Amino acid sequence: MAHITTTAPHSAAGFFHGLGNRILSFLTAIAESNSRMREAERLNAMSDAELARIGLKREDIARHVFRDMYYV
């Protein structure tokens, strides 16, 4: 009786999943270090009354923070 040993190659899907996670983590780190994102988080943490005092509505935060970069 003959015995044969084989090894299965690593899954390409697993490789791309891991690569995708690393890229996403990298892009998240860049976004979180961006001062505009910190400003958006600061404004989101404010109450609706506080936002109204500075003339903003919650749905306008992104438009306000990125007003000079994007037409949103």
Chimera marker file (.cmm) of the C-alpha trace (Angstrom):
<marker_set name="trace">
<marker id="1" x="0.000" y="0.000" z="0.000" r="1" g="1" b="0" radius="0.5"/>
<marker id="2" x="1.352" y="3.431" z="-0.957" r="1" g="1" b="0" radius="0.5"/>
<marker id="3" x="1.011" y="6.550" z="1.159" r="1" g="1" b="0" radius="0.5"/>
<marker id="4" x="0.989" y="9.984" z="-0.435" r="1" g="1" b="0" radius="0.5"/>
<marker id="5" x="1.330" y="13.240" z="1.463" r="1" g="1" b="0" radius="0.5"/>
<marker id="6" x="0.109" y="16.460" z="-0.098" r="1" g="1" b="0" radius="0.5"/>
<marker id="7" x="-0.146" y="19.994" z="1.148" r="1" g="1" b="0" radius="0.5"/>
<marker id="8" x="-2.945" y="22.300" z="0.196" r="1" g="1" b="0" radius="0.5"/>
<marker id="9" x="-1.874" y="25.740" z="-0.998" r="1" g="1" b="0" radius="0.5"/>
<marker id="10" x="-2.872" y="28.722" z="1.095" r="1" g="1" b="0" radius="0.5"/>
<marker id="11" x="-6.196" y="30.149" z="0.149" r="1" g="1" b="0" radius="0.5"/>
<marker id="12" x="-6.001" y="33.195" z="-2.113" r="1" g="1" b="0" radius="0.5"/>
<marker id="13" x="-9.198" y="34.459" z="-0.518" r="1" g="1" b="0" radius="0.5"/>
<marker id="14" x="-7.548" y="34.404" z="2.911" r="1" g="1" b="0" radius="0.5"/>
<marker id="15" x="-4.568" y="36.319" z="1.566" r="1" g="1" b="0" radius="0.5"/>
<marker id="16" x="-6.713" y="39.031" z="-0.005" r="1" g="1" b="0" radius="0.5"/>
<marker id="17" x="-8.917" y="39.243" z="3.083" r="1" g="1" b="0" radius="0.5"/>
<marker id="18" x="-5.831" y="39.848" z="5.245" r="1" g="1" b="0" radius="0.5"/>
<marker id="19" x="-4.435" y="42.340" z="2.757" r="1" g="1" b="0" radius="0.5"/>
<marker id="20" x="-7.754" y="44.175" z="2.632" r="1" g="1" b="0" radius="0.5"/>
<marker id="21" x="-7.848" y="44.396" z="6.425" r="1" g="1" b="0" radius="0.5"/>
<marker id="22" x="-4.318" y="45.824" z="6.538" r="1" g="1" b="0" radius="0.5"/>
<marker id="23" x="-5.137" y="48.425" z="3.885" r="1" g="1" b="0" radius="0.5"/>
<marker id="24" x="-8.349" y="49.384" z="5.691" r="1" g="1" b="0" radius="0.5"/>
<marker id="25" x="-6.468" y="49.726" z="8.989" r="1" g="1" b="0" radius="0.5"/>
<marker id="26" x="-3.882" y="51.945" z="7.289" r="1" g="1" b="0" radius="0.5"/>
<marker id="27" x="-6.507" y="54.201" z="5.735" r="1" g="1" b="0" radius="0.5"/>
<marker id="28" x="-8.395" y="54.394" z="9.029" r="1" g="1" b="0" radius="0.5"/>
<marker id="29" x="-5.221" y="55.492" z="10.814" r="1" g="1" b="0" radius="0.5"/>
<marker id="30" x="-4.705" y="58.229" z="8.223" r="1" g="1" b="0" radius="0.5"/>
<marker id="31" x="-8.313" y="59.412" z="8.543" r="1" g="1" b="0" radius="0.5"/>
<marker id="32" x="-8.201" y="59.445" z="12.332" r="1" g="1" b="0" radius="0.5"/>
<marker id="33" x="-5.035" y="61.525" z="12.344" r="1" g="1" b="0" radius="0.5"/>
<marker id="34" x="-6.605" y="64.078" z="10.019" r="1" g="1" b="0" radius="0.5"/>
<marker id="35" x="-7.482" y="67.318" z="11.790" r="1" g="1" b="0" radius="0.5"/>
<marker id="36" x="-10.725" y="67.580" z="9.821" r="1" g="1" b="0" radius="0.5"/>
<marker id="37" x="-11.892" y="64.249" z="11.198" r="1" g="1" b="0" radius="0.5"/>
<marker id="38" x="-11.061" y="65.398" z="14.715" r="1" g="1" b="0" radius="0.5"/>
<marker id="39" x="-13.098" y="68.566" z="14.104" r="1" g="1" b="0" radius="0.5"/>
<marker id="40" x="-16.049" y="66.513" z="12.820" r="1" g="1" b="0" radius="0.5"/>
<marker id="41" x="-15.858" y="64.262" z="15.889" r="1" g="1" b="0" radius="0.5"/>
<marker id="42" x="-15.735" y="67.317" z="18.167" r="1" g="1" b="0" radius="0.5"/>
<marker id="43" x="-18.820" y="68.800" z="16.523" r="1" g="1" b="0" radius="0.5"/>
<marker id="44" x="-20.657" y="65.459" z="16.585" r="1" g="1" b="0" radius="0.5"/>
<marker id="45" x="-20.049" y="65.258" z="20.324" r="1" g="1" b="0" radius="0.5"/>
<marker id="46" x="-21.892" y="68.562" z="20.839" r="1" g="1" b="0" radius="0.5"/>
<marker id="47" x="-25.594" y="68.651" z="21.648" r="1" g="1" b="0" radius="0.5"/>
<marker id="48" x="-28.110" y="69.944" z="19.114" r="1" g="1" b="0" radius="0.5"/>
<marker id="49" x="-28.543" y="73.088" z="21.231" r="1" g="1" b="0" radius="0.5"/>
<marker id="50" x="-24.799" y="73.758" z="21.204" r="1" g="1" b="0" radius="0.5"/>
<marker id="51" x="-24.692" y="73.259" z="17.442" r="1" g="1" b="0" radius="0.5"/>
<marker id="52" x="-27.637" y="75.639" z="17.015" r="1" g="1" b="0" radius="0.5"/>
<marker id="53" x="-25.769" y="78.296" z="19.009" r="1" g="1" b="0" radius="0.5"/>
<marker id="54" x="-22.948" y="78.213" z="16.454" r="1" g="1" b="0" radius="0.5"/>
<marker id="55" x="-25.395" y="78.086" z="13.556" r="1" g="1" b="0" radius="0.5"/>
<marker id="56" x="-25.043" y="74.419" z="12.580" r="1" g="1" b="0" radius="0.5"/>
<marker id="57" x="-27.377" y="71.475" z="12.253" r="1" g="1" b="0" radius="0.5"/>
<marker id="58" x="-26.079" y="67.947" z="12.816" r="1" g="1" b="0" radius="0.5"/>
<marker id="59" x="-26.636" y="67.000" z="9.175" r="1" g="1" b="0" radius="0.5"/>
<marker id="60" x="-24.445" y="69.931" z="8.069" r="1" g="1" b="0" radius="0.5"/>
<marker id="61" x="-21.334" y="68.959" z="10.047" r="1" g="1" b="0" radius="0.5"/>
<marker id="62" x="-19.552" y="67.176" z="7.167" r="1" g="1" b="0" radius="0.5"/>
<marker id="63" x="-20.416" y="69.996" z="4.771" r="1" g="1" b="0" radius="0.5"/>
<marker id="64" x="-19.079" y="72.540" z="7.271" r="1" g="1" b="0" radius="0.5"/>
<marker id="65" x="-15.844" y="70.680" z="8.056" r="1" g="1" b="0" radius="0.5"/>
<marker id="66" x="-14.972" y="69.917" z="4.418" r="1" g="1" b="0" radius="0.5"/>
<marker id="67" x="-16.469" y="73.101" z="2.903" r="1" g="1" b="0" radius="0.5"/>
<marker id="68" x="-13.201" y="74.275" z="1.317" r="1" g="1" b="0" radius="0.5"/>
<marker id="69" x="-12.248" y="70.859" z="-0.089" r="1" g="1" b="0" radius="0.5"/>
<marker id="70" x="-15.408" y="69.301" z="-1.495" r="1" g="1" b="0" radius="0.5"/>
<marker id="71" x="-18.683" y="70.456" z="-2.897" r="1" g="1" b="0" radius="0.5"/>
<marker id="72" x="-21.015" y="68.457" z="-0.658" r="1" g="1" b="0" radius="0.5"/>
<link id1="1" id2="2" r="1" g="1" b="0" radius="0.2"/>
<link id1="2" id2="3" r="1" g="1" b="0" radius="0.2"/>
<link id1="3" id2="4" r="1" g="1" b="0" radius="0.2"/>
<link id1="4" id2="5" r="1" g="1" b="0" radius="0.2"/>
<link id1="5" id2="6" r="1" g="1" b="0" radius="0.2"/>
<link id1="6" id2="7" r="1" g="1" b="0" radius="0.2"/>
<link id1="7" id2="8" r="1" g="1" b="0" radius="0.2"/>
<link id1="8" id2="9" r="1" g="1" b="0" radius="0.2"/>
<link id1="9" id2="10" r="1" g="1" b="0" radius="0.2"/>
<link id1="10" id2="11" r="1" g="1" b="0" radius="0.2"/>
<link id1="11" id2="12" r="1" g="1" b="0" radius="0.2"/>
<link id1="12" id2="13" r="1" g="1" b="0" radius="0.2"/>
<link id1="13" id2="14" r="1" g="1" b="0" radius="0.2"/>
<link id1="14" id2="15" r="1" g="1" b="0" radius="0.2"/>
<link id1="15" id2="16" r="1" g="1" b="0" radius="0.2"/>
<link id1="16" id2="17" r="1" g="1" b="0" radius="0.2"/>
<link id1="17" id2="18" r="1" g="1" b="0" radius="0.2"/>
<link id1="18" id2="19" r="1" g="1" b="0" radius="0.2"/>
<link id1="19" id2="20" r="1" g="1" b="0" radius="0.2"/>
<link id1="20" id2="21" r="1" g="1" b="0" radius="0.2"/>
<link id1="21" id2="22" r="1" g="1" b="0" radius="0.2"/>
<link id1="22" id2="23" r="1" g="1" b="0" radius="0.2"/>
<link id1="23" id2="24" r="1" g="1" b="0" radius="0.2"/>
<link id1="24" id2="25" r="1" g="1" b="0" radius="0.2"/>
<link id1="25" id2="26" r="1" g="1" b="0" radius="0.2"/>
<link id1="26" id2="27" r="1" g="1" b="0" radius="0.2"/>
<link id1="27" id2="28" r="1" g="1" b="0" radius="0.2"/>
<link id1="28" id2="29" r="1" g="1" b="0" radius="0.2"/>
<link id1="29" id2="30" r="1" g="1" b="0" radius="0.2"/>
<link id1="30" id2="31" r="1" g="1" b="0" radius="0.2"/>
<link id1="31" id2="32" r="1" g="1" b="0" radius="0.2"/>
<link id1="32" id2="33" r="1" g="1" b="0" radius="0.2"/>
<link id1="33" id2="34" r="1" g="1" b="0" radius="0.2"/>
<link id1="34" id2="35" r="1" g="1" b="0" radius="0.2"/>
<link id1="35" id2="36" r="1" g="1" b="0" radius="0.2"/>
<link id1="36" id2="37" r="1" g="1" b="0" radius="0.2"/>
<link id1="37" id2="38" r="1" g="1" b="0" radius="0.2"/>
<link id1="38" id2="39" r="1" g="1" b="0" radius="0.2"/>
<link id1="39" id2="40" r="1" g="1" b="0" radius="0.2"/>
<link id1="40" id2="41" r="1" g="1" b="0" radius="0.2"/>
<link id1="41" id2="42" r="1" g="1" b="0" radius="0.2"/>
<link id1="42" id2="43" r="1" g="1" b="0" radius="0.2"/>
<link id1="43" id2="44" r="1" g="1" b="0" radius="0.2"/>
<link id1="44" id2="45" r="1" g="1" b="0" radius="0.2"/>
<link id1="45" id2="46" r="1" g="1" b="0" radius="0.2"/>
<link id1="46" id2="47" r="1" g="1" b="0" radius="0.2"/>
<link id1="47" id2="48" r="1" g="1" b="0" radius="0.2"/>
<link id1="48" id2="49" r="1" g="1" b="0" radius="0.2"/>
<link id1="49" id2="50" r="1" g="1" b="0" radius="0.2"/>
<link id1="50" id2="51" r="1" g="1" b="0" radius="0.2"/>
<link id1="51" id2="52" r="1" g="1" b="0" radius="0.2"/>
<link id1="52" id2="53" r="1" g="1" b="0" radius="0.2"/>
<link id1="53" id2="54" r="1" g="1" b="0" radius="0.2"/>
<link id1="54" id2="55" r="1" g="1" b="0" radius="0.2"/>
<link id1="55" id2="56" r="1" g="1" b="0" radius="0.2"/>
<link id1="56" id2="57" r="1" g="1" b="0" radius="0.2"/>
<link id1="57" id2="58" r="1" g="1" b="0" radius="0.2"/>
<link id1="58" id2="59" r="1" g="1" b="0" radius="0.2"/>
<link id1="59" id2="60" r="1" g="1" b="0" radius="0.2"/>
<link id1="60" id2="61" r="1" g="1" b="0" radius="0.2"/>
<link id1="61" id2="62" r="1" g="1" b="0" radius="0.2"/>
<link id1="62" id2="63" r="1" g="1" b="0" radius="0.2"/>
<link id1="63" id2="64" r="1" g="1" b="0" radius="0.2"/>
<link id1="64" id2="65" r="1" g="1" b="0" radius="0.2"/>
<link id1="65" id2="66" r="1" g="1" b="0" radius="0.2"/>
<link id1="66" id2="67" r="1" g="1" b="0" radius="0.2"/>
<link id1="67" id2="68" r="1" g="1" b="0" radius="0.2"/>
<link id1="68" id2="69" r="1" g="1" b="0" radius="0.2"/>
<link id1="69" id2="70" r="1" g="1" b="0" radius="0.2"/>
<link id1="70" id2="71" r="1" g="1" b="0" radius="0.2"/>
<link id1="71" id2="72" r="1" g="1" b="0" radius="0.2"/>
</marker_set>
